[in-house]
């Protein structure tokens, strides 16, 4: 009984001692727990500080940081709001609230917070950088460019700042400026695989295909499983008509990601250009199985079927392609190739209509003028035929030149 009384007394005294700990002592413990990544313990200790001292600015900050680390973003925002209420001119807390908004994909709010932090501290490098990222995420690329430039001006050569400014220029279709920034990124960080990859995309967009291949290859050297680098290198090989290399890259993409509809579609195109028609159809059908509204896959299927002289089936696929494309993106090649299929079936009215639609969308479509001229010959419309053939011949199309000389001179 005596031992029980002594034990109870010790327990009571310990409880009183703990309760009697000053907010400062508790805050010191909380800071230590946070530094040791014991975030739950840090939250508990900060809560005790706040119970004793409701205006404990540092406790709200530390608890907010701990909630952030645990992914409890709403709770972090609440604590940062309270901290800012007690100290509205502390730039770092406003900045950290911006970081939380970023995690919540609330980029307008994060940009606002980074702006407030910058107003308090005009040389806050990290705030300029993060605001640049925020502007990028909401599509204000020109503002992003300015913030990344300010980041570099204040903070010196930062590979990530150059890289993200390059991405912003890319989004603005300023490919040469983007390439310059990716050059600088790579000079600062030669193993930056994303910089090589995005420089490759820029080079692709300006039709500089061989250097693009080199950059995609460097990306892959730094990361042998870089799926998008293989994919875009495959597309670039297609542009260079190096279809066997494209087939290897796009096959690798599918090995890495078996449900990549675009890879199946472009592999189908590569196989089509390599006259491997059955394999092409198999891959194109897989693309459509993954993405039922894939207009390009239907178009390529139509090309394969036309090569196999299955014109009725080709027309069906060209029509599906056109139905999917026309609402947003009129597609003259779809009309032209469907017209060629109608022409092969001697459906001259339908062919004429399709060639005319292709020309309406693209008035410089030499092949469409030529084919319409050839149809008009069979329909005994010589004046119209000669006008169309001359138009195509003037554009340098050999088929039209020969037909014009034969039928109109």
Secondary structure per residue as TSV (DSSP state, phi and psi in degrees):
chain	resnum	aa	ss	phi	psi
A	1	X	-	360.0	-41.6
A	2	X	H	-63.9	-42.5
A	3	X	H	-61.3	-38.8
A	4	X	H	-64.0	-42.8
A	5	X	H	-64.4	-41.7
A	6	X	H	-64.5	-43.5
A	7	X	H	-62.7	-42.1
A	8	X	H	-63.9	-39.8
A	9	X	H	-65.0	-41.2
A	10	X	H	-63.9	-41.6
A	11	X	H	-62.1	-42.3
A	12	X	H	-64.2	-43.3
A	13	X	H	-63.6	-39.7
A	14	X	H	-64.3	-40.5
A	15	X	H	-64.2	-41.3
A	16	X	H	-64.7	-39.0
A	17	X	H	-64.4	-44.7
A	18	X	H	-62.5	-45.1
A	19	X	H	-63.0	-31.6
A	20	X	T	-80.2	-4.8
A	21	X	-	-59.4	137.0
A	22	X	-	-71.4	156.1
A	23	X	H	-56.5	-35.3
A	24	X	H	-63.6	-43.8
A	25	X	H	-64.6	-43.2
A	26	X	H	-62.6	-38.6
A	27	X	H	-67.4	-35.6
A	28	X	H	-63.0	-42.7
A	29	X	H	-63.9	-42.8
A	30	X	H	-61.5	-42.0
A	31	X	H	-62.6	-40.7
A	32	X	H	-63.9	-42.0
A	33	X	H	-64.0	-39.4
A	34	X	H	-63.8	-45.7
A	35	X	H	-61.9	-29.1
A	36	X	T	-90.4	9.9
A	37	X	T	65.6	23.0
A	38	X	-	-92.9	73.8
A	39	X	H	-71.3	-36.0
A	40	X	H	-63.4	-43.7
A	41	X	H	-64.8	-40.0
A	42	X	H	-61.5	-41.0
A	43	X	H	-62.1	-44.9
A	44	X	H	-60.7	-45.8
A	45	X	H	-66.3	-41.2
A	46	X	H	-62.7	-37.8
A	47	X	H	-62.7	-38.1
A	48	X	H	-65.7	-39.3
A	49	X	H	-60.7	-45.7
A	50	X	H	-65.7	-34.6
A	51	X	H	-59.7	-39.6
A	52	X	H	-83.2	-29.6
A	53	X	-	-140.6	86.9
A	54	X	T	-59.4	-18.4
A	55	X	T	-104.5	28.5
A	56	X	-	-75.6	90.7
A	57	X	H	-53.5	-49.1
A	58	X	H	-65.0	-35.1
A	59	X	H	-65.1	-42.8
A	60	X	H	-62.9	-41.7
A	61	X	H	-61.6	-48.5
A	62	X	H	-67.5	-39.3
A	63	X	H	-67.6	-37.7
A	64	X	H	-61.5	-42.9
A	65	X	H	-61.2	-40.6
A	66	X	H	-66.2	-44.1
A	67	X	H	-60.1	-40.3
A	68	X	H	-58.9	-46.1
A	69	X	H	-64.5	-28.2
A	70	X	T	-88.3	-0.2
A	71	X	T	77.0	16.5
A	72	X	-	-96.5	77.9
A	73	X	H	-72.5	-37.8
A	74	X	H	-61.5	-42.1
A	75	X	H	-65.7	-37.5
A	76	X	H	-63.0	-44.3
A	77	X	H	-59.4	-44.1
A	78	X	H	-57.9	-44.1
A	79	X	H	-69.8	-39.9
A	80	X	H	-65.3	-38.0
A	81	X	H	-57.9	-42.6
A	82	X	H	-67.0	-42.4
A	83	X	H	-62.0	-42.3
A	84	X	H	-67.6	-32.9
A	85	X	H	-59.3	-40.9
A	86	X	H	-82.8	-24.6
A	87	X	-	-145.4	81.9
A	88	X	T	-72.3	-8.2
A	89	X	T	-110.7	21.1
A	90	X	-	-95.4	99.6
A	91	X	H	-59.0	-38.0
A	92	X	H	-62.8	-39.1
A	93	X	H	-67.4	-42.0
A	94	X	H	-62.4	-40.6
A	95	X	H	-59.9	-46.4
A	96	X	H	-66.6	-32.8
A	97	X	H	-64.5	-36.2
A	98	X	H	-59.9	-39.6
A	99	X	H	-60.7	-39.2
A	100	X	H	-65.3	-44.7
A	101	X	H	-59.4	-37.2
A	102	X	H	-58.6	-45.2
A	103	X	H	-62.8	-27.7
A	104	X	T	-90.9	4.3
A	105	X	T	61.2	27.9
A	106	X	-	-99.8	74.2
A	107	X	H	-73.1	-31.3
A	108	X	H	-60.8	-41.3
A	109	X	H	-69.3	-39.4
A	110	X	H	-66.8	-40.7
A	111	X	H	-60.2	-42.0
A	112	X	H	-60.1	-42.7
A	113	X	H	-68.0	-42.0
A	114	X	H	-63.6	-35.3
A	115	X	H	-63.7	-43.4
A	116	X	H	-62.5	-40.9
A	117	X	H	-63.0	-39.2
A	118	X	H	-68.0	-37.0
A	119	X	H	-62.2	-34.7
A	120	X	H	-77.5	-40.7
A	121	X	-	-130.3	92.6
A	122	X	T	-63.8	-9.5
A	123	X	T	-110.3	26.5
A	124	X	-	-81.3	89.9
A	125	X	H	-56.6	-48.6
A	126	X	H	-62.5	-34.1
A	127	X	H	-68.0	-40.8
A	128	X	H	-61.3	-44.0
A	129	X	H	-63.2	-47.4
A	130	X	H	-67.6	-35.6
A	131	X	H	-66.0	-36.8
A	132	X	H	-58.7	-43.5
A	133	X	H	-62.9	-39.5
A	134	X	H	-63.8	-46.1
A	135	X	H	-59.6	-39.2
A	136	X	H	-59.5	-44.5
A	137	X	H	-67.1	-27.0
A	138	X	T	-99.7	10.1
A	139	X	T	82.2	13.2
A	140	X	-	-95.9	73.5
A	141	X	H	-69.7	-32.0
A	142	X	H	-66.2	-38.6
A	143	X	H	-67.4	-38.2
A	144	X	H	-60.1	-44.1
A	145	X	H	-57.2	-43.8
A	146	X	H	-63.3	-41.4
A	147	X	H	-69.8	-38.8
A	148	X	H	-67.1	-34.5
A	149	X	H	-64.3	-41.3
A	150	X	H	-65.6	-38.9
A	151	X	H	-57.2	-45.8
A	152	X	H	-67.6	-39.2
A	153	X	H	-62.0	-43.1
A	154	X	H	-83.9	-44.9
A	155	X	H	-93.6	-5.1
A	156	X	-	84.5	-168.6
A	157	X	-	-67.2	109.0
A	158	X	-	-120.0	117.7
A	159	X	H	-56.6	-42.9
A	160	X	H	-66.0	-34.5
A	161	X	H	-67.2	-44.7
A	162	X	H	-61.6	-42.7
A	163	X	H	-61.1	-48.5
A	164	X	H	-72.2	-28.3
A	165	X	H	-67.7	-37.3
A	166	X	H	-59.8	-43.5
A	167	X	H	-60.6	-39.9
A	168	X	H	-65.5	-43.5
A	169	X	H	-61.0	-39.4
A	170	X	H	-59.2	-44.1
A	171	X	H	-64.4	-25.2
A	172	X	T	-90.6	6.4
A	173	X	T	62.7	24.9
A	174	X	-	-98.8	75.5
A	175	X	H	-70.7	-36.5
A	176	X	H	-65.2	-42.5
A	177	X	H	-63.9	-39.9
A	178	X	H	-62.3	-43.8
A	179	X	H	-60.1	-41.3
A	180	X	H	-59.4	-42.6
A	181	X	H	-69.4	-37.7
A	182	X	H	-68.0	-33.7
A	183	X	H	-57.8	-46.1
A	184	X	H	-65.9	-40.7
A	185	X	H	-57.0	-47.2
A	186	X	H	-67.6	-36.1
A	187	X	H	-62.0	-36.8
A	188	X	H	-80.6	-30.3
A	189	X	-	-143.6	86.2
A	190	X	T	-63.5	-14.5
A	191	X	T	-101.5	16.9
A	192	X	-	-77.4	90.3
A	193	X	H	-61.6	-37.0
A	194	X	H	-66.1	-29.5
A	195	X	H	-68.5	-44.0
A	196	X	H	-60.2	-44.9
A	197	X	H	-61.1	-48.7
A	198	X	H	-72.3	-30.3
A	199	X	H	-65.3	-37.4
A	200	X	H	-60.1	-41.1
A	201	X	H	-61.9	-41.6
A	202	X	H	-62.8	-45.2
A	203	X	H	-62.0	-38.3
A	204	X	H	-60.8	-43.6
A	205	X	H	-67.0	-24.2
A	206	X	T	-102.3	19.9
A	207	X	T	61.8	29.4
A	208	X	-	-102.0	75.3
A	209	X	H	-74.6	-40.7
A	210	X	H	-62.5	-48.7
A	211	X	H	-62.0	-31.1
A	212	X	H	-62.7	-43.6
A	213	X	H	-55.4	-45.2
A	214	X	H	-59.8	-43.6
A	215	X	H	-68.9	-42.2
A	216	X	H	-61.7	-36.4
A	217	X	H	-65.9	-39.9
A	218	X	H	-64.7	-37.8
A	219	X	H	-59.7	-44.4
A	220	X	H	-67.9	-34.5
A	221	X	H	-60.7	-39.0
A	222	X	H	-78.4	-22.0
A	223	X	-	-149.6	96.5
A	224	X	T	-61.8	-10.2
A	225	X	T	-113.2	26.1
A	226	X	-	-76.4	90.7
A	227	X	H	-56.2	-50.5
A	228	X	H	-65.7	-29.5
A	229	X	H	-68.1	-42.6
A	230	X	H	-60.9	-43.7
A	231	X	H	-61.3	-50.1
A	232	X	H	-73.1	-28.4
A	233	X	H	-65.8	-38.2
A	234	X	H	-60.9	-44.4
A	235	X	H	-61.4	-38.9
A	236	X	H	-68.4	-39.7
A	237	X	H	-60.8	-37.5
A	238	X	H	-60.4	-42.6
A	239	X	H	-61.1	-34.5
A	240	X	T	-85.1	1.6
A	241	X	T	61.2	28.2
A	242	X	-	-99.1	72.9
A	243	X	H	-69.0	-32.9
A	244	X	H	-63.8	-38.9
A	245	X	H	-68.8	-38.7
A	246	X	H	-61.3	-41.9
A	247	X	H	-60.3	-42.7
A	248	X	H	-61.9	-45.2
A	249	X	H	-68.2	-44.0
A	250	X	H	-70.9	-30.8
A	251	X	H	-64.9	-39.9
A	252	X	H	-62.3	-40.7
A	253	X	H	-58.0	-45.8
A	254	X	H	-66.7	-33.3
A	255	X	H	-63.0	-35.9
A	256	X	H	-80.7	-28.3
A	257	X	-	-147.8	97.8
A	258	X	T	-72.3	-12.8
A	259	X	T	-110.5	30.7
A	260	X	-	-89.5	94.0
A	261	X	H	-59.0	-42.8
A	262	X	H	-63.3	-33.7
A	263	X	H	-67.3	-43.8
A	264	X	H	-60.6	-41.7
A	265	X	H	-63.5	-48.9
A	266	X	H	-73.0	-29.1
A	267	X	H	-65.2	-40.5
A	268	X	H	-58.6	-40.9
A	269	X	H	-64.9	-44.0
A	270	X	H	-60.1	-42.6
A	271	X	H	-67.1	-37.9
A	272	X	H	-60.1	-46.1
A	273	X	H	-68.4	-20.2
A	274	X	T	-92.5	9.6
A	275	X	T	60.8	25.8
A	276	X	-	-98.2	73.7
A	277	X	H	-68.8	-41.3
A	278	X	H	-63.3	-43.1
A	279	X	H	-65.7	-37.3
A	280	X	H	-60.5	-47.8
A	281	X	H	-62.0	-40.5
A	282	X	H	-59.6	-45.4
A	283	X	H	-71.1	-37.0
A	284	X	H	-66.9	-38.9
A	285	X	H	-65.9	-34.7
A	286	X	H	-64.0	-40.3
A	287	X	H	-60.2	-44.5
A	288	X	H	-68.5	-33.8
A	289	X	H	-62.9	-31.8
A	290	X	H	-85.6	-26.3
A	291	X	-	-144.9	91.4
A	292	X	T	-63.8	-22.7
A	293	X	T	-104.3	32.8
A	294	X	-	-84.4	92.6
A	295	X	H	-59.7	-44.3
A	296	X	H	-62.1	-36.7
A	297	X	H	-65.2	-40.7
A	298	X	H	-63.7	-39.0
A	299	X	H	-62.1	-47.8
A	300	X	H	-65.1	-35.8
A	301	X	H	-60.2	-42.0
A	302	X	H	-59.8	-40.0
A	303	X	H	-64.3	-42.5
A	304	X	H	-62.5	-46.3
A	305	X	H	-65.2	-36.0
A	306	X	H	-63.6	-41.6
A	307	X	H	-62.2	-30.2
A	308	X	T	-89.9	7.2
A	309	X	T	62.5	26.2
A	310	X	-	-95.5	70.4
A	311	X	H	-69.6	-37.0
A	312	X	H	-61.2	-45.5
A	313	X	H	-66.9	-37.3
A	314	X	H	-61.3	-42.6
A	315	X	H	-60.1	-40.4
A	316	X	H	-59.9	-44.2
A	317	X	H	-72.3	-38.3
A	318	X	H	-61.9	-38.4
A	319	X	H	-65.2	-42.4
A	320	X	H	-60.1	-42.7
A	321	X	H	-59.1	-48.5
A	322	X	H	-65.7	-38.5
A	323	X	H	-61.2	-35.9
A	324	X	H	-78.4	-32.7
A	325	X	H	-87.2	-35.5
A	326	X	T	-59.3	-36.0
A	327	X	T	-59.8	-39.7
A	328	X	T	-113.9	-25.6
A	329	X	S	-147.7	82.6
A	330	X	-	-52.0	139.2
A	331	X	-	-126.2	91.2
A	332	X	H	-60.8	-33.9
A	333	X	H	-63.5	-31.9
A	334	X	H	-65.0	-46.4
A	335	X	H	-64.7	-43.3
A	336	X	H	-59.2	-49.6
A	337	X	H	-70.6	-32.3
A	338	X	H	-68.1	-37.4
A	339	X	H	-60.9	-40.2
A	340	X	H	-62.6	-39.7
A	341	X	H	-65.8	-43.1
A	342	X	H	-61.3	-40.4
A	343	X	H	-61.0	-40.6
A	344	X	H	-65.1	-27.0
A	345	X	T	-92.7	7.2
A	346	X	T	61.9	28.3
A	347	X	-	-95.3	79.2
A	348	X	H	-68.2	-37.8
A	349	X	H	-63.4	-44.8
A	350	X	H	-65.1	-40.2
A	351	X	H	-63.0	-46.3
A	352	X	H	-57.2	-44.5
A	353	X	H	-61.7	-42.2
A	354	X	H	-69.8	-40.8
A	355	X	H	-64.1	-37.9
A	356	X	H	-65.5	-39.2
A	357	X	H	-66.1	-39.6
A	358	X	H	-61.9	-41.4
A	359	X	H	-69.3	-36.2
A	360	X	H	-61.7	-39.7
A	361	X	H	-74.2	-40.8
A	362	X	-	-129.5	93.3
A	363	X	T	-64.5	-9.2
A	364	X	T	-105.6	23.4
A	365	X	-	-84.7	89.0
A	366	X	H	-59.2	-44.4
A	367	X	H	-61.6	-35.7
A	368	X	H	-68.9	-40.9
A	369	X	H	-60.4	-43.7
A	370	X	H	-62.5	-48.4
A	371	X	H	-66.1	-37.9
A	372	X	H	-64.4	-37.9
A	373	X	H	-62.3	-40.4
A	374	X	H	-66.0	-39.7
A	375	X	H	-64.6	-41.8
A	376	X	H	-62.7	-30.2
A	377	X	H	-61.8	-47.4
A	378	X	H	-66.6	-23.8
A	379	X	T	-92.4	7.6
A	380	X	T	58.2	41.6
A	381	X	-	-112.0	72.3
A	382	X	H	-63.5	-46.6
A	383	X	H	-58.4	-45.2
A	384	X	H	-64.9	-39.8
A	385	X	H	-62.4	-47.8
A	386	X	H	-65.0	-35.9
A	387	X	H	-63.3	-43.9
A	388	X	H	-68.4	-43.0
A	389	X	H	-65.1	-38.4
A	390	X	H	-65.2	-40.5
A	391	X	H	-58.7	-46.2
A	392	X	H	-69.8	-37.9
A	393	X	H	-63.9	-40.6
A	394	X	H	-62.8	-23.2
A	395	X	T	-85.8	-1.5
A	396	X	T	93.0	11.8
A	397	X	-	-79.1	118.6
A	398	X	H	-62.1	-41.7
A	399	X	H	-55.4	-43.2
A	400	X	H	-71.1	-38.5
A	401	X	H	-59.5	-48.0
A	402	X	H	-64.3	-41.7
A	403	X	H	-67.3	-37.2
A	404	X	H	-65.4	-45.7
A	405	X	H	-60.9	-39.4
A	406	X	H	-72.9	-37.3
A	407	X	H	-110.0	-17.5
A	408	X	T	-121.8	-20.2
A	409	X	-	-72.4	360.0
